[in-house]
Amino acid sequence: MATIDIIENLIKRHESIIRTSDALEAGLSRTTLSKMERDGKLVRVARGQYILPDELPDELFLWQKRKPLLVYSHETALFLHDMAERTPAKHSITLPSNARLSATFPGDLKVYLIKPDLFELGIDTLRTKMGHKVRCYNLERTVCDILRSRNKIDDQTVFAAIKNYAGLRDKDLVKLGRYSEVFNITKILRQYLEVLL
């Protein structure tokens, strides 16, 4: 199979990203990737990640590919759910407390750590604004995270998140109540909701 055919196949299979590991597995060499980058046929967007020159890099998707364990949370989850009033200045991710990002991980991120037994609660899959699938917490978990971290998040974002959630037709107050009990924020959640509902 010709190099260009291998590249096109990788692009289709991996949603526009060519990872060095996938290219090596498909029979391409690091030298071939470097030559294609020098010739302008590929653009290196992060260590071990390439896209075609006419593609726009999707940071959220690239970070997810780089660290599949991460889950977008807090302000970034609000943004992905179309519940934010603006794009976050710094994207927020959550990892289990027994995991870490490498020192070479690209991006200026707000990293939240949580007990491993609570990490999986409420994980969903959403599409970024560029159409790629990423892991993100559902709205109920996001509301709980915003309230739990309210001292680290500006008041306007906290209030807007609760207000926007309260205005949804398809909100799941039962699930929100269950999550608030797990995270011990039932009292503070009730105070916010009493004002808005």
Secondary structure as the mmCIF struct_conf table of DSSP 4:
data_model
#
loop_
_struct_conf.conf_type_id
_struct_conf.id
_struct_conf.beg_label_comp_id
_struct_conf.beg_label_asym_id
_struct_conf.beg_label_seq_id
_struct_conf.end_label_comp_id
_struct_conf.end_label_asym_id
_struct_conf.end_label_seq_id
HELX_RH_AL_P HELX_RH_AL_P1 THR A 3 ARG A 13
TURN_TY1_P TURN_TY1_P1 HIS A 14 SER A 16
STRN STRN1 ILE A 18 ARG A 19
HELX_RH_AL_P HELX_RH_AL_P2 THR A 20 GLU A 25
TURN_TY1_P TURN_TY1_P2 ALA A 26 GLY A 27
HELX_RH_AL_P HELX_RH_AL_P3 ARG A 30 ARG A 38
TURN_TY1_P TURN_TY1_P3 ASP A 39 GLY A 40
BEND BEND1 LYS A 41 LEU A 42
STRN STRN2 VAL A 43 ALA A 46
TURN_TY1_P TURN_TY1_P4 ARG A 47 GLY A 48
STRN STRN3 GLN A 49 ILE A 51
TURN_TY1_P TURN_TY1_P5 PRO A 53 ASP A 54
BEND BEND2 GLU A 55 GLU A 55
HELX_LH_PP_P HELX_LH_PP_P1 LEU A 56 PRO A 57
HELX_RH_AL_P HELX_RH_AL_P4 GLU A 59 ARG A 66
TURN_TY1_P TURN_TY1_P6 PRO A 68 LEU A 69
STRN STRN4 VAL A 71 TYR A 72
HELX_RH_AL_P HELX_RH_AL_P5 HIS A 74 LEU A 80
TURN_TY1_P TURN_TY1_P7 HIS A 81 ASP A 82
BEND BEND3 GLU A 85 ARG A 86
BEND BEND4 ALA A 89 LYS A 90
STRN STRN5 HIS A 91 PRO A 96
TURN_TY1_P TURN_TY1_P8 SER A 97 ASN A 98
TURN_TY1_P TURN_TY1_P9 ALA A 103 THR A 104
BEND BEND5 GLY A 107 GLY A 107
STRN STRN6 LEU A 109 ILE A 114
HELX_RH_AL_P HELX_RH_AL_P6 PRO A 116 PHE A 119
TURN_TY1_P TURN_TY1_P10 GLU A 120 GLY A 122
STRN STRN7 ILE A 123 ARG A 127
TURN_TY1_P TURN_TY1_P11 LYS A 129 MET A 130
BEND BEND6 GLY A 131 GLY A 131
STRN STRN8 LYS A 133 TYR A 137
HELX_RH_AL_P HELX_RH_AL_P7 LEU A 139 ARG A 148
TURN_TY1_P TURN_TY1_P12 SER A 149 LYS A 152
BEND BEND7 ILE A 153 ILE A 153
HELX_RH_AL_P HELX_RH_AL_P8 ASP A 155 ALA A 166
TURN_TY1_P TURN_TY1_P13 GLY A 167 GLY A 167
TURN_TY1_P TURN_TY1_P14 ARG A 169 ASP A 170
HELX_RH_AL_P HELX_RH_AL_P9 LEU A 173 VAL A 182
TURN_TY1_P TURN_TY1_P15 PHE A 183 ASN A 184
HELX_RH_AL_P HELX_RH_AL_P10 THR A 186 LEU A 196
#
